[in-house]
Amino acid sequence: MFIPHAKTPLEVEVTIEIPRGSSNKYEYDRRRGIMRLDRVLYSPVHYPTDYGFIPNTLAEDGDELDVMVMISTATFPGCLVEARVLGALEMADEKGRDVKILAAAARDPRMDRFRTLADVDAHRLREIEYFFTIYKDLEHKQTLVRGWRNLDFAREVVFRSLRPYSAPTVK
């Protein structure tokens, strides 16, 4: 089990479920400890970033906290990536409020300049927002994208979602 950590207050570990460019929706099967194909997206679109979750978190929708990781080369399902939090996309889907953290891969030198949302070009932010606006349309599910939120908002969401970690007791 991976435990999120912070070398700085905004660096987290992300387990990648879906690599950038994929139309396959992979999810981590906690019961079996493996990645599984949930579905192929119904719409002819692909994920604009690597996509995964922060282990040992609990978001409002009952799943781990979602993270979009900007990285120069797509990784693979199950890859653990250290990422620097930049901001968040606030939206809602059939499960209710769904905040997605946007981060930059911390060990990718091409991502060094990204520290906040202001460092990400407007077109890239619009592409990500558009993807989450339409990616469920052909499944007859609606999403409502409420917009981008700053680093302070994202920091608060991350810290609120962290589950307290307790080491097993020895008997």
Backbone as a chain_set.jsonl record, in Angstrom:
{"seq": "MFIPHAKTPLEVEVTIEIPRGSSNKYEYDRRRGIMRLDRVLYSPVHYPTDYGFIPNTLAEDGDELDVMVMISTATFPGCLVEARVLGALEMADEKGRDVKILAAAARDPRMDRFRTLADVDAHRLREIEYFFTIYKDLEHKQTLVRGWRNLDFAREVVFRSLRPYSAPTVK", "coords": {"N": [[0.852, -1.182, 0.0], [0.587, 2.198, -0.875], [1.551, 5.23, 0.638], [0.521, 8.514, 0.781], [2.755, 11.281, 0.669], [4.531, 14.231, 1.596], [7.091, 15.955, 0.35], [7.413, 18.55, 0.014], [4.858, 20.802, 1.01], [3.068, 20.429, -1.106], [3.602, 18.24, -2.709], [2.77, 15.095, -3.886], [2.165, 11.514, -3.924], [1.031, 9.713, -6.702], [-0.992, 7.18, -7.929], [-1.077, 5.952, -11.053], [-3.793, 5.353, -13.15], [-4.766, 5.622, -15.732], [-3.13, 6.189, -18.718], [-2.043, 9.176, -20.445], [-3.636, 9.946, -23.514], [-5.075, 7.638, -23.812], [-8.117, 5.833, -24.445], [-9.162, 3.961, -22.924], [-10.716, 3.195, -19.881], [-9.308, 2.567, -17.069], [-9.413, 1.084, -13.826], [-8.376, 0.784, -10.442], [-8.655, -2.254, -8.861], [-9.384, -2.775, -5.753], [-9.998, -4.948, -4.096], [-8.893, -7.174, -5.374], [-6.361, -6.297, -5.929], [-5.323, -5.411, -8.406], [-5.069, -3.739, -11.629], [-7.918, -3.055, -13.608], [-9.895, -3.18, -16.612], [-12.347, -0.884, -16.778], [-14.079, 0.264, -18.658], [-14.263, 1.051, -22.161], [-14.066, 4.303, -23.326], [-17.081, 5.743, -24.432], [-17.261, 7.913, -26.09], [-15.445, 9.427, -28.833], [-12.831, 10.256, -27.737], [-9.84, 11.032, -25.849], [-7.884, 10.643, -22.854], [-6.502, 13.644, -21.609], [-4.305, 13.951, -19.964], [-2.06, 12.029, -17.875], [-3.816, 10.0, -15.562], [-5.017, 9.442, -12.347], [-4.972, 8.503, -8.881], [-4.624, 9.662, -5.459], [-3.219, 7.58, -3.189], [-4.675, 6.243, -0.172], [-6.549, 8.245, 0.347], [-9.732, 9.863, 0.642], [-12.265, 10.964, -1.223], [-15.088, 13.18, -1.8], [-16.872, 11.722, -3.374], [-16.652, 9.143, -2.536], [-14.57, 7.644, -3.529], [-10.961, 7.367, -3.986], [-9.002, 10.407, -4.053], [-9.034, 12.063, -7.114], [-6.496, 12.655, -9.565], [-4.991, 14.532, -12.104], [-2.187, 14.19, -14.007], [0.258, 16.08, -15.436], [2.687, 15.232, -17.72], [5.643, 14.658, -19.621], [5.917, 12.322, -21.163], [3.674, 9.7, -21.564], [2.811, 7.444, -18.91], [2.058, 4.351, -17.398], [-0.626, 2.096, -16.448], [-0.786, 1.666, -12.97], [1.658, 2.732, -12.351], [3.655, 4.552, -10.09], [3.766, 7.923, -9.429], [5.485, 10.803, -8.486], [4.139, 13.913, -7.821], [3.578, 17.423, -8.289], [1.274, 19.533, -6.908], [-0.905, 21.756, -8.595], [-3.367, 23.052, -8.89], [-6.956, 22.818, -9.167], [-9.737, 21.183, -10.785], [-13.03, 21.812, -10.559], [-15.975, 19.977, -10.542], [-19.03, 18.175, -11.33], [-20.639, 14.991, -11.384], [-22.591, 12.027, -12.088], [-22.358, 10.982, -9.555], [-22.195, 13.128, -7.884], [-20.515, 15.99, -6.428], [-17.236, 16.4, -7.716], [-14.015, 16.76, -7.452], [-11.065, 17.325, -9.209], [-7.704, 17.084, -8.983], [-5.072, 18.983, -10.42], [-1.827, 18.31, -11.435], [1.788, 18.422, -11.792], [4.304, 16.304, -13.035], [6.802, 15.62, -10.764], [9.365, 14.651, -11.176], [10.038, 15.123, -13.759], [11.915, 16.928, -15.886], [10.917, 18.642, -17.843], [8.658, 19.61, -16.77], [9.285, 21.302, -14.757], [8.829, 24.079, -14.647], [6.194, 24.422, -13.955], [4.238, 25.509, -11.407], [1.926, 26.627, -10.404], [-1.545, 27.025, -11.416], [-1.449, 29.27, -13.049], [0.851, 28.977, -14.508], [0.268, 27.191, -16.485], [-0.633, 26.896, -19.842], [-3.461, 28.603, -21.242], [-4.902, 27.316, -23.291], [-4.341, 24.578, -22.92], [-5.569, 24.148, -20.428], [-8.23, 24.63, -21.187], [-8.619, 22.482, -22.985], [-8.504, 20.256, -21.218], [-10.655, 20.848, -19.535], [-12.747, 20.78, -21.425], [-12.661, 18.072, -22.234], [-13.58, 16.79, -19.851], [-16.105, 17.842, -19.819], [-17.474, 16.616, -21.919], [-16.901, 13.835, -22.017], [-18.563, 11.772, -21.078], [-20.913, 11.954, -22.478], [-21.986, 10.234, -24.583], [-22.682, 8.082, -23.091], [-24.96, 8.756, -21.977], [-24.782, 10.198, -19.644], [-24.424, 12.997, -17.605], [-22.098, 15.651, -17.105], [-21.051, 18.383, -15.107], [-19.044, 20.984, -15.418], [-17.481, 23.111, -13.298], [-15.333, 24.782, -13.203], [-11.896, 26.05, -12.947], [-9.867, 25.976, -10.017], [-7.793, 27.571, -7.594], [-4.391, 27.083, -6.261], [-4.467, 27.171, -3.426], [-7.093, 26.289, -2.89], [-6.902, 23.689, -3.989], [-4.909, 22.593, -2.344], [-6.257, 22.554, 0.121], [-8.325, 20.711, -0.48], [-6.799, 18.371, -0.932], [-5.569, 17.974, 1.629], [-7.856, 17.684, 3.226], [-8.818, 15.285, 2.275], [-7.039, 13.314, 3.008], [-6.552, 10.253, 4.609], [-6.22, 9.3, 7.976], [-3.231, 7.631, 8.77], [-2.523, 4.644, 10.31], [-0.209, 2.663, 11.919], [0.058, -0.908, 11.954], [-0.743, -2.632, 14.934], [1.369, -4.406, 17.154], [1.064, -7.543, 18.579]], "CA": [[0.0, 0.0, 0.0], [1.344, 3.431, -0.937], [1.078, 6.263, 1.545], [0.889, 9.825, 0.247], [3.689, 12.03, 1.489], [4.805, 15.561, 1.065], [8.451, 16.454, 0.538], [7.008, 19.928, 0.234], [3.438, 20.643, 1.325], [2.223, 20.224, -2.263], [4.048, 17.112, -3.524], [2.042, 13.89, -3.487], [2.327, 10.332, -4.753], [-0.174, 9.407, -7.469], [-1.031, 5.91, -8.633], [-1.675, 6.189, -12.37], [-4.726, 4.349, -13.657], [-4.982, 5.805, -17.167], [-2.104, 7.03, -19.337], [-2.462, 10.2, -21.4], [-3.843, 9.446, -24.867], [-5.868, 6.413, -23.8], [-9.585, 5.866, -24.361], [-9.535, 2.913, -21.972], [-10.919, 3.663, -18.507], [-8.841, 1.568, -16.118], [-9.6, 1.387, -12.409], [-7.7, -0.129, -9.544], [-9.549, -3.171, -8.144], [-8.791, -2.88, -4.422], [-10.219, -6.282, -3.54], [-7.987, -8.123, -6.018], [-5.02, -5.725, -5.996], [-4.87, -5.29, -9.789], [-5.78, -2.808, -12.491], [-8.867, -3.726, -14.493], [-10.544, -2.307, -17.581], [-13.717, -0.563, -16.399], [-14.798, 0.399, -19.923], [-13.666, 1.909, -23.179], [-14.918, 5.485, -23.412], [-18.071, 5.699, -25.516], [-16.989, 9.049, -26.972], [-14.158, 9.31, -29.531], [-11.909, 11.188, -27.091], [-8.817, 10.366, -25.058], [-7.484, 11.394, -21.659], [-5.518, 14.662, -21.977], [-3.18, 13.849, -19.038], [-2.106, 10.796, -17.107], [-4.925, 10.172, -14.633], [-4.983, 8.45, -11.286], [-5.491, 8.877, -7.572], [-3.698, 9.7, -4.333], [-3.553, 6.481, -2.281], [-5.061, 6.555, 1.21], [-7.395, 9.427, 0.433], [-11.152, 9.627, 0.449], [-12.911, 12.155, -1.777], [-16.524, 13.285, -1.525], [-17.636, 10.722, -4.126], [-16.429, 7.829, -1.948], [-13.366, 7.052, -4.107], [-9.761, 8.142, -3.692], [-8.962, 11.716, -4.702], [-8.578, 12.024, -8.501], [-5.418, 13.566, -9.932], [-4.529, 14.586, -13.489], [-0.756, 14.479, -13.942], [0.921, 16.512, -16.664], [4.001, 14.597, -17.827], [6.021, 14.769, -21.033], [5.697, 11.038, -21.811], [2.673, 8.935, -20.815], [3.328, 6.323, -18.134], [1.287, 3.124, -17.576], [-1.463, 1.802, -15.287], [-0.081, 1.127, -11.817], [2.895, 3.473, -12.125], [3.615, 5.528, -9.01], [4.388, 9.166, -9.895], [5.505, 11.929, -7.557], [3.596, 15.043, -8.577], [3.438, 18.715, -7.619], [-0.091, 20.036, -7.059], [-0.963, 23.089, -9.207], [-4.709, 23.612, -8.752], [-7.999, 21.79, -9.232], [-10.916, 21.377, -11.618], [-14.228, 21.46, -9.795], [-17.048, 19.532, -11.419], [-19.989, 17.233, -10.743], [-21.128, 13.966, -12.3], [-23.747, 11.304, -11.558], [-22.11, 10.687, -8.137], [-22.158, 14.372, -7.123], [-19.323, 16.839, -6.566], [-16.059, 15.62, -8.086], [-12.878, 17.648, -7.638], [-9.918, 16.656, -9.802], [-6.479, 17.855, -8.772], [-4.134, 19.05, -11.534], [-0.464, 18.294, -10.915], [2.872, 18.236, -12.756], [5.246, 15.282, -12.588], [7.906, 16.27, -10.059], [10.654, 14.127, -11.634], [10.129, 15.373, -15.195], [12.497, 18.265, -16.0], [10.095, 19.476, -18.719], [7.531, 20.1, -15.975], [9.827, 22.105, -13.656], [8.311, 25.453, -14.61], [4.799, 24.439, -13.501], [4.116, 25.637, -9.948], [0.519, 26.947, -10.139], [-2.353, 27.051, -12.642], [-1.037, 30.402, -13.887], [1.964, 28.532, -15.346], [-0.267, 26.291, -17.511], [-1.24, 27.736, -20.873], [-4.926, 28.623, -21.221], [-5.46, 26.319, -24.208], [-4.258, 23.258, -22.273], [-6.628, 24.104, -19.411], [-9.514, 24.491, -21.9], [-8.702, 21.105, -23.487], [-8.825, 19.379, -20.089], [-12.022, 21.175, -19.133], [-13.643, 20.295, -22.47], [-12.707, 16.614, -22.123], [-14.458, 16.388, -18.748], [-17.457, 18.299, -20.123], [-18.156, 15.768, -22.91], [-16.451, 12.444, -22.14], [-19.616, 10.812, -20.726], [-22.128, 12.269, -23.234], [-22.558, 9.098, -25.3], [-23.171, 7.124, -22.086], [-26.166, 9.404, -21.464], [-24.476, 10.712, -18.312], [-24.033, 14.397, -17.72], [-21.138, 16.247, -16.184], [-21.13, 19.835, -15.004], [-17.731, 21.512, -15.061], [-17.669, 24.403, -12.619], [-14.182, 25.64, -13.468], [-10.61, 25.859, -12.296], [-9.673, 26.552, -8.684], [-6.372, 27.86, -7.375], [-3.551, 26.196, -5.467], [-4.966, 27.107, -2.042], [-8.272, 25.416, -2.926], [-6.426, 22.322, -4.207], [-4.217, 22.171, -1.114], [-7.284, 22.252, 1.119], [-8.986, 19.458, -0.889], [-5.868, 17.269, -0.685], [-5.416, 17.729, 3.061], [-9.14, 17.183, 3.754], [-9.08, 13.924, 1.815], [-6.074, 12.359, 3.548], [-7.012, 9.382, 5.692], [-5.15, 9.101, 8.96], [-2.565, 6.345, 8.631], [-2.103, 4.076, 11.586], [0.602, 1.458, 11.747], [-0.548, -2.059, 12.63], [-0.241, -2.869, 16.281], [2.011, -5.702, 17.338], [0.54, -8.19, 19.787]], "C": [[0.892, 1.237, 0.0], [0.719, 4.457, -0.018], [1.481, 7.61, 0.972], [1.842, 10.539, 1.204], [3.883, 13.395, 0.865], [6.245, 15.934, 1.38], [8.382, 17.97, 0.671], [5.517, 19.794, 0.509], [2.559, 20.283, 0.127], [2.683, 19.089, -3.175], [3.412, 15.833, -2.983], [2.415, 12.728, -4.395], [0.991, 10.024, -5.416], [-0.009, 8.035, -8.107], [-1.761, 6.147, -9.943], [-2.583, 5.017, -12.729], [-4.798, 4.404, -15.18], [-3.872, 6.682, -17.733], [-2.714, 8.05, -20.305], [-2.588, 9.568, -22.787], [-4.7, 8.202, -24.941], [-7.359, 6.713, -23.822], [-10.085, 4.753, -23.455], [-9.63, 3.499, -20.578], [-10.546, 2.518, -17.579], [-9.162, 2.034, -14.711], [-8.857, 0.349, -11.595], [-8.748, -0.938, -8.782], [-8.91, -3.451, -6.795], [-8.9, -4.285, -3.843], [-9.199, -7.272, -4.087], [-6.556, -7.61, -6.143], [-4.451, -5.617, -7.393], [-5.635, -4.181, -10.508], [-6.733, -3.616, -13.359], [-9.446, -2.703, -15.455], [-11.987, -2.111, -17.132], [-14.589, -0.473, -17.646], [-13.902, 1.139, -20.915], [-14.604, 3.097, -23.303], [-15.837, 5.384, -24.618], [-17.816, 6.794, -26.544], [-15.621, 8.886, -27.63], [-13.154, 10.35, -29.017], [-10.876, 10.373, -26.313], [-8.413, 11.268, -23.886], [-6.355, 12.365, -22.001], [-4.279, 14.694, -21.065], [-3.141, 12.416, -18.527], [-3.117, 11.046, -15.989], [-4.867, 9.071, -13.584], [-5.538, 8.998, -9.983], [-4.371, 8.946, -6.548], [-4.103, 8.571, -3.392], [-3.86, 6.986, -0.865], [-5.78, 7.89, 1.349], [-8.843, 8.993, 0.264], [-11.79, 10.941, 0.014], [-14.404, 12.111, -1.469], [-17.361, 12.233, -2.232], [-17.418, 9.296, -3.616], [-15.236, 7.087, -2.517], [-12.149, 7.83, -3.612], [-9.799, 9.443, -4.485], [-8.322, 11.606, -6.078], [-7.493, 13.062, -8.758], [-5.109, 13.413, -11.416], [-3.066, 15.002, -13.436], [-0.244, 14.862, -15.33], [2.331, 15.928, -16.645], [4.359, 14.557, -19.309], [5.834, 13.472, -21.81], [4.732, 10.234, -20.955], [3.324, 7.765, -20.087], [2.482, 5.081, -18.422], [0.445, 2.878, -16.328], [-0.656, 1.118, -14.176], [1.206, 1.849, -11.486], [2.694, 4.478, -10.986], [4.411, 6.756, -9.433], [4.335, 10.201, -8.782], [5.122, 13.173, -8.344], [3.396, 16.261, -7.685], [2.053, 19.279, -7.927], [-0.059, 21.47, -7.574], [-2.289, 23.803, -8.946], [-5.711, 22.479, -8.856], [-9.093, 22.203, -10.203], [-12.108, 20.914, -10.797], [-15.346, 21.119, -10.764], [-18.016, 18.658, -10.643], [-20.364, 16.226, -11.82], [-22.277, 13.23, -11.617], [-23.586, 10.951, -10.08], [-22.115, 11.939, -7.266], [-20.877, 15.144, -7.376], [-18.098, 15.969, -6.785], [-14.922, 16.586, -8.401], [-11.709, 16.819, -8.162], [-8.705, 17.577, -9.664], [-5.661, 17.845, -10.065], [-2.739, 19.175, -10.946], [0.52, 18.136, -12.071], [3.834, 17.208, -12.187], [6.49, 15.948, -12.005], [9.277, 15.817, -10.554], [10.814, 14.245, -13.145], [10.679, 16.787, -15.378], [11.703, 19.195, -16.911], [8.902, 20.077, -17.979], [7.988, 21.017, -14.84], [9.194, 23.479, -13.533], [6.892, 25.549, -14.069], [4.728, 24.409, -11.986], [2.678, 25.948, -9.518], [-0.235, 26.883, -11.469], [-1.928, 28.163, -13.592], [0.109, 30.028, -14.823], [1.521, 27.628, -16.498], [-0.966, 27.141, -18.568], [-2.759, 27.536, -20.919], [-5.531, 27.56, -22.135], [-5.433, 24.917, -23.596], [-5.338, 23.109, -21.206], [-8.0, 23.94, -20.062], [-9.695, 23.084, -22.457], [-9.124, 20.134, -22.379], [-10.269, 19.589, -19.662], [-13.029, 20.632, -20.147], [-13.775, 18.772, -22.419], [-13.696, 16.198, -21.035], [-15.892, 16.886, -18.924], [-18.193, 17.287, -20.998], [-17.883, 14.274, -22.825], [-17.496, 11.396, -21.781], [-20.899, 11.011, -21.536], [-22.767, 11.051, -23.897], [-22.974, 7.953, -24.375], [-24.491, 7.626, -21.479], [-26.01, 9.793, -19.992], [-23.989, 12.136, -18.493], [-22.968, 14.755, -16.698], [-21.347, 17.758, -16.211], [-19.769, 20.321, -14.528], [-17.933, 22.915, -14.514], [-16.47, 25.326, -12.757], [-12.964, 25.315, -12.633], [-10.545, 26.589, -10.974], [-8.171, 26.615, -8.398], [-5.68, 26.846, -6.459], [-4.031, 26.085, -4.018], [-6.187, 26.194, -1.941], [-7.82, 23.957, -3.048], [-5.732, 21.776, -2.965], [-5.231, 21.758, -0.054], [-7.991, 20.933, 0.797], [-8.079, 18.262, -0.599], [-5.792, 16.963, 0.801], [-6.705, 17.22, 3.704], [-9.362, 15.718, 3.404], [-8.131, 12.885, 2.411], [-6.684, 11.563, 4.69], [-5.885, 9.268, 6.705], [-4.552, 7.702, 8.796], [-2.165, 5.861, 10.006], [-1.361, 2.78, 11.309], [-0.085, 0.303, 12.469], [0.077, -2.237, 14.012], [0.325, -4.277, 16.371], [1.505, -6.297, 18.634], [1.548, -9.154, 20.34]], "O": [[1.841, 1.321, 0.779], [-0.504, 4.542, 0.091], [2.661, 7.835, 0.702], [1.725, 10.399, 2.421], [3.445, 13.66, -0.255], [6.586, 16.198, 2.533], [9.197, 18.585, 1.358], [4.958, 18.727, 0.252], [1.415, 19.87, 0.316], [2.204, 18.981, -4.304], [3.501, 15.529, -1.794], [2.919, 12.929, -5.5], [-0.056, 10.069, -4.769], [1.004, 7.763, -8.753], [-2.939, 6.505, -9.942], [-2.196, 3.853, -12.627], [-4.881, 3.369, -15.842], [-3.69, 7.81, -17.275], [-3.763, 7.809, -20.903], [-1.753, 8.756, -23.186], [-5.025, 7.749, -26.039], [-7.806, 7.725, -23.282], [-11.289, 4.613, -23.241], [-8.733, 4.218, -20.138], [-11.346, 1.616, -17.328], [-9.182, 3.233, -14.433], [-8.724, -0.806, -11.997], [-9.626, -0.368, -8.134], [-7.996, -4.27, -6.697], [-7.982, -4.753, -3.169], [-8.694, -8.116, -3.347], [-5.64, -8.382, -6.427], [-3.237, -5.716, -7.574], [-6.697, -3.745, -10.063], [-6.407, -4.72, -13.793], [-9.485, -1.509, -15.158], [-12.765, -3.065, -17.108], [-15.679, -1.042, -17.704], [-12.914, 1.768, -20.536], [-15.82, 2.917, -23.377], [-15.41, 4.983, -25.7], [-18.116, 6.627, -27.726], [-14.727, 8.272, -27.046], [-12.691, 11.209, -29.768], [-11.031, 9.163, -26.143], [-8.581, 12.486, -23.931], [-5.363, 11.968, -22.611], [-3.311, 15.392, -21.367], [-4.096, 11.665, -18.727], [-3.258, 12.176, -15.522], [-4.687, 7.899, -13.916], [-6.441, 9.834, -9.971], [-3.303, 8.365, -6.74], [-5.207, 8.59, -2.849], [-3.358, 8.025, -0.437], [-5.63, 8.581, 2.357], [-9.128, 7.889, -0.2], [-11.847, 11.903, 0.779], [-14.912, 11.122, -0.942], [-18.441, 11.88, -1.758], [-17.941, 8.345, -4.197], [-14.911, 5.999, -2.04], [-12.288, 8.828, -2.906], [-10.536, 9.565, -5.464], [-7.2, 11.115, -6.206], [-7.548, 14.184, -8.254], [-4.981, 12.297, -11.92], [-2.738, 16.051, -12.881], [-0.306, 14.071, -16.27], [3.074, 16.105, -15.68], [3.477, 14.435, -20.159], [5.611, 13.521, -23.019], [4.942, 10.096, -19.75], [4.275, 7.167, -20.589], [2.213, 4.787, -19.586], [0.766, 3.396, -15.258], [0.05, 0.137, -14.407], [1.793, 1.601, -10.434], [1.676, 5.168, -10.934], [5.594, 6.65, -9.759], [3.277, 10.45, -8.203], [5.697, 13.458, -9.394], [3.09, 16.146, -6.498], [1.709, 19.477, -9.092], [0.698, 22.302, -7.075], [-2.319, 25.025, -8.8], [-5.363, 21.315, -8.658], [-9.348, 23.387, -10.42], [-12.179, 19.754, -10.39], [-15.631, 21.876, -11.692], [-17.842, 18.43, -9.446], [-20.406, 16.551, -13.007], [-22.872, 13.748, -10.672], [-24.577, 10.65, -9.414], [-22.046, 11.837, -6.042], [-20.232, 14.975, -8.411], [-17.93, 14.937, -6.136], [-14.873, 17.162, -9.488], [-11.401, 15.752, -7.631], [-8.696, 18.7, -10.167], [-5.567, 16.813, -10.73], [-2.484, 20.015, -10.083], [0.139, 17.767, -13.181], [4.146, 17.234, -10.997], [7.149, 16.744, -12.675], [10.259, 16.535, -10.368], [11.632, 13.546, -13.742], [9.988, 17.755, -15.06], [11.799, 20.414, -16.773], [8.218, 20.954, -18.506], [7.164, 21.464, -14.042], [9.039, 23.991, -12.425], [6.428, 26.645, -13.754], [5.105, 23.423, -11.352], [2.259, 25.588, -8.418], [0.375, 26.705, -12.523], [-2.035, 28.013, -14.81], [0.316, 30.699, -15.833], [2.316, 27.331, -17.391], [-1.787, 27.999, -18.242], [-3.265, 26.443, -20.667], [-6.555, 26.966, -21.799], [-6.391, 24.157, -23.738], [-5.956, 22.05, -21.096], [-8.842, 23.199, -19.555], [-10.799, 22.541, -22.413], [-9.998, 19.292, -22.585], [-11.013, 18.631, -19.454], [-14.059, 20.081, -19.757], [-14.879, 18.242, -22.546], [-14.554, 15.347, -21.271], [-16.8, 16.402, -18.247], [-19.402, 17.11, -20.848], [-18.565, 13.498, -23.495], [-17.335, 10.232, -22.146], [-21.881, 10.305, -21.304], [-23.977, 10.857, -23.781], [-23.552, 6.966, -24.829], [-25.056, 6.996, -20.585], [-26.956, 9.729, -19.207], [-23.236, 12.438, -19.42], [-22.942, 14.232, -15.584], [-21.767, 18.324, -17.22], [-19.386, 20.098, -13.38], [-18.485, 23.788, -15.184], [-16.566, 26.518, -12.463], [-12.981, 24.452, -11.755], [-11.095, 27.68, -10.823], [-7.392, 25.808, -8.905], [-6.29, 25.9, -5.961], [-3.999, 24.996, -3.447], [-6.296, 25.41, -0.998], [-8.291, 23.092, -2.308], [-5.948, 20.625, -2.583], [-5.071, 20.723, 0.593], [-8.232, 20.125, 1.694], [-8.543, 17.249, -0.077], [-5.936, 15.807, 1.198], [-6.653, 16.409, 4.628], [-10.018, 14.992, 4.15], [-8.402, 11.688, 2.323], [-7.259, 12.128, 5.62], [-4.719, 9.152, 6.328], [-5.279, 6.714, 8.696], [-1.539, 6.591, 10.775], [-1.829, 1.92, 10.563], [-0.741, 0.515, 13.489], [1.272, -2.015, 14.209], [-0.178, -5.21, 15.745], [1.515, -5.636, 19.673], [1.292, -9.797, 21.358]]}, "num_chains": 1, "name": "protein.A"}
